[in-house]
Amino acid sequence: MTENNREVFLFNNNLEQIQQHENIARYQKLMAQDGEIISLRQAVRKAAESKLAHGIIDANDLVREINQEHTAYVQQSMHEIEMLKEIYDNNYTTNN
């Protein structure tokens, strides 16, 4: 009975570690995509600033682009925090 409980515990622990590693990899991929999104949002904001200077758009459009750029930064920060949580959980699971 004790050996069976030990086997079940080790199996569940291993399964949890696998899931945590997959989540960490997923968040790393999301953060890389977030970096690309931020670069694109910066380019769009700079273009909007130029358009505002030339009178093509109004200030509301520029503010919208700035807000979208900041939203991309927030999203990247959230993904980083979630990834760090998964890393911590994995360290707790493996007793490191």
N, C-alpha and C positions, 0 to 999 in steps of 0.2 A: 504494500500500500504506500509506504513512504517513498519507495523508488518510483512508483507510478506518479505520485505527486511531484517529485523532483523532475521527472521527464516532462510533465505537463508544464511546469513552471519554466523550464529551460526552453521549451518549444515556444511558449507565449512570449518570453523575453526576446528570443531570436526574431520572432515575427514582428514584435514592436520595434526592434532595432532596424529591421529592413524597411518598415514603414517610415521611420524617422529619417533614414538615409534618403529615401525617395522624396520625402518632403523637403529636405535640405537641398537636394539637387533641383527640385522644382522651383524653389525660391531663388536659387542662384540663377536659373534660367530667366525667371521673371525679372530679376534685378538687371540682368544684361539687356533685356528688352526695354525695361524702364529707362536705361541709359540712352538707348536709341530714341525713345519717345521724347526724352528731355532735350536731346540735341535737335530734333525736328521742331519741337515747341519753341526752342530758343530762336531758330531760324525764322519761324512764323512770326514771333514777337518782333524780331528785328525788322522784318519786312513790313509789319504793321506800323512800327515806329516811323519808318521811311514814308509809308503811305500817308500817315497823319501829318508829317512835315510837309508833304506836297498837297495836302487837302483832299486826298482821295477818300479817306475814311474819317469818321469822327472819333472823339475820345472814348465813347462807349465801346466801340469795336476794339480799340487798343486795350482797354481795361479787360474786356472779355478774353483777349489773347493772353494777357498777363496772368489772369486768373487760371486759365487752362495750363499755363506753364507751371504755376505754383502747385496746381493739383497734381501734375505729373511728379513733382518733387515729393509731395506728401505721399503719393502712392509708392514711390520708391522707398521712402523711409518706413512705411508700413510693412513692405515686403522684407526689408532688412531686419526689422524688429521681430517679425514672425519667424524668419530664418534663425535669428539668434536664440529665440525661444526653443525652436526645434533642436538646435545644437545643445542648449542647456539640458533639455529633456533627454537627449541621447546620452549626454554625459552622466546624468542621474541614473538612467537605465543601465548603463554599463559600469556604473560605480567608479567613474574617472574623476 
